[in-house]
Amino acid sequence: MFRLLPGVSTIGGGPDADLRLEGLHDRHGEVRRDTEDEYVYVHLDPDGTTTVDGAPVDVKPLHTGDRLQLGDWRMSFTREEFADHGRPYGGREGGAGSDQRPQQAPRSRGTSPGGGSDRHGNDPGEYF
């Protein structure tokens, strides 16, 4: 299990990667925590591919249950339910209580180094 870092977590085969996976490009990709408290996978390796739930991606917001394949490595994204915007398995769409809560505003494209806990001091617990 790998706990994502606040801000940006790099993934690759290089010695400076936060999550080091043998056989990947030195900087295969990264996961960024954006301004809307979402985790976004960004593909960086021009020669490799990454898929999420079987579909090739370059940039993809991650939600609990997403399955990533980076080269020969497979992993899944997990986030504690309270941190997944109160909606299990999907965050912004669907899940328990989705009919009782207003839909969140569309995502913006910007990212910023966030991190840490929520306003109550709870650790959001985001993992691969």
C-alpha positions, 0 to 999 in steps of 0.5 A: 500500500502506498499513501499518496503525498500531499500535493504531488506523488510521482510514479516511475522507475527512477530513483527520485520517484515517490512510488518506484516501480521497476520497469517503468520510465523514470517519470511514468506519471504523477498523481496531483491533488487539485484545488477541488480536493480531487486526485488526478492521474497525469500520464508523463511517459511519451513511450508508455501507456496507462489505462484506468479501468481498461481505457487509455488515459492522459489525465484522469480524476481518480475515484475509489475503485478505479483500477490503473495499469502502468506497464506491468503494474496494476493498482487500485485507488482507494479513498476513505468515504468521508473524503470522497465528497460523501459519495462512495464509489464515484465522488461526484456522481452516484452513490449513497445519498446522491439524491439528497445532496446537490451536485458539485460544480464542474471541475476546473483544470488547475491544480495546486499543492494541497494535502493534509487533513480535512477541516476537522483534522481527519486524514483523508487516507488516499492510497494505491 
